[in-house]
Amino acid sequence: AVDTQAFTQNVAPLLSGMEQEWVIKKLGVALDFMSNVPTGHYDLRMGTEVGQFLFRKVVQLDFQEGGSVNWRNVTMDGKLVAHEMASAPVEWIKNPPHFGTLSLDFTSQLFPNDQQQSITDQQL
């Protein structure tokens, strides 16, 4: 999985437009995570490396924000786990699900700092 901000800053400038499109197409959902703007809806296929990576990143961000109510509308394979929760259930942090689809809305409580880049129209 790739952090979109890191890709945009470090890799994209080295590629032609056609090469950028090819890389984006190949990476697919692995390029969806943006550490500078993590608020969004996530459908994590927990049986994949990308799903496990993004799960760990969202858990890490939650801890960085002090465990505020960042997770909303949490479902596992379509079944409601919780409408609102501070973070992943403790048992998931120690032993994340290794199969199924975990869906959640992550709402960051932090505002971007002045050094973070805005989302481009292409990223939207």
Helices and strands as residue ranges (DSSP letters): H 4-6, I 7-11, G 12-14, H 17-27, G 28-31, E 40-45, H 49-64, E 71-76, E 79-85, H 90-94, E 101-106
